Amino acid sequence: DDAIVSLFIFVCSIFGCYGNVCFVLTVIRIRELRTARALLLSSLCVMHTVVLVNFFVSRICYAYGLEMTRKTCLLIYSLPPGIYAAPHHSVLYAVLVVDIAVSLIAPIRYKNFPLRKHVLIAQTPCVIYGMGLIVAHLLADSESGIVKNQCIFADAFHT
């Protein structure tokens, strides 16, 4: 079972990273696609790629039977910028939902809002949440505790 799960995770991580990189490159190369939503989605793709790489590394450690402590888990997620990307990535989904709702409710104001300001303001909750978890990471007592399964972000912190 572990071999099948590992193979599935490896294949999904590789295709996920490939798709995310292709999307970001497409937005960069085609000027007409550089809208606020496309830039937010590009940010999501970058963060998702970092999360996939961290998950991939974590699965390799698990597949080779390395004992994972909370400290090791935090070390894996501290790979640049993994500790920041995971929370930023999760909050960005909510930001995109709000962004779509605003564009449907007030389309004229939405289109007239400056692109850079829009993207920066929309990313603010993600940055605050991501930085908060970096502070939690620095303050966490992570010396002990064996992680029984594959290291996921939530396992790195005490309950």
Secondary structure by P-SEA (a helix, b strand, c coil): caaaaaaaaaaaaaaaaaaaaaaaaaaaaccccccaaaaaaaaaaaaaaaaaaaaaaaaaaaaacccccaaaaaaaaaccaaaaaaaaaaaaaaaaaaaaaaaaacaaaaaaccaaaaaaaaaaaaaaaaaaaaaaaaacccccccccccccccccccc
